[in-house]
Amino acid sequence: MIRVPVLDINGKPMMPTKASRARRWLKEGKAKIVCNDLNIFCIQLLVEPSGYNQQPIALGLDPGKKFTGVGVQSAKFTLFMAHLILPFSDVTKKMSGRLILRRARRGRRINRKVAFCKRAHRQKRFDNRKQNKLPPSIRANKELELRVTKELIKLFPVNQITYEYIKAKGNKGFSPVMVGQKVMLQWLEEIAPTNIQEGWQTSILRQQLGLSKDKKDKSKQTPETHAHDGIALASSNFMRFEKFHATNSRGHHWVGEISITPAPFRIIARPNLFRRQLHFENPVKDIPGNRKRKGGTITPFGFRSGDLVKAEKAGKSYVGWIGGYTQTPKTKNVSVYDHDWFRIGQFSPAKVQLIKRSTKLCVKA
């Protein structure tokens, strides 16, 4: 049975309740519906609760290079699952493009026919090759995981976070997933008590719980790819594979009990925004002697990039996120994208209706 998150009068999370009880509270005027950035049905009490007793609730994070699995679990119920589409590829592509453009500008500016000391460039002011910081692509991944974690802690009284610690296989000694793990653990420790678990431990527990794993195509947006690993990580706080030693025998056995139940599943991504640039890299034939405008997060039609909207075209309705606009003397259109940031189409602003302002998250049920 699916459980509904509950907040008290002050907005602090309490133990989730049954959907039938939540409907009864809404009907009796004891609670109201509150919105959140993860589009999870949540209520807030308008009266003092009967008690503040809480059961342990754990959150599991299964990080990856392009996808991350998230699970929230108590001993009796599965509360939430999510599949995060990480912005690693998008950020890497943007950084590579910036590098190419920067080198091209430097090449045009510097006259290599003159002596080195007379060239139009300055010497470096400091050594910027030895900085202890995260690469932009890795930082974007970790910040999305942290953002979703913070949103979940606003809804559920999480008292433990379990993070899967990655170790590279073979003699590689390096993996993009390994970069930033220590920083991420420091960020999580500031939110709630955090422990780590290795991948083989997650696999054993997932099999014991009877949760399936899809290893053929990890890009599938289903619970079987990554979310089940998040549930297994969270469940490790309630079940353990421990040693035992008796008079006539010794070995290992499972200690603890847990129930896996249906839960809301969300696919979460970050809008692929393009910041304002002066113009495209190459001239456009339609505009002689000029280049088209590129990027920007604000449109002249009242929409912003990342806004959730409902658009109509040819009698059909579409729900998506604003990703840009086109404005010429003849046409005025806004581009609407799905959660994978593939363009659904271009629509007239008059046929686009705002549903929700941008939260920097694209959430699909």
Secondary structure, 3 states (H helix, E strand, C coil): CCEEEEECCCCCEEEEEEHHHHHHHHHHCCEEEECCCCCCCEEEECCCCCCCCCCCEEEEEECCCCEEEEEEEECCCEEEEEEEECCHHHHHHHHHHHHHHHHHHHHHHCCCCCCHHHCCCCCCCCCCCCCCCCCHHHHHHHHHHHHHHHHHHHHCCCCEEEEEECCCCCCCCCCCCCCCHHHHHHHHHCCCCEEEEEHHHHHHHHHHHCCCCCCCCCCCCCHHHHHHHHHHHHHCCCCEEEEEECCCCEEEEEECCCCCCCCCEEEEECCCCCCCECCCCCCCCCCCCCCCCECCCECCCCCECCCEEEEEECCEEEEEEEEEEEECCCCEEEEEECCCCCEEEEECHHHEEEEECCCCCEEEC
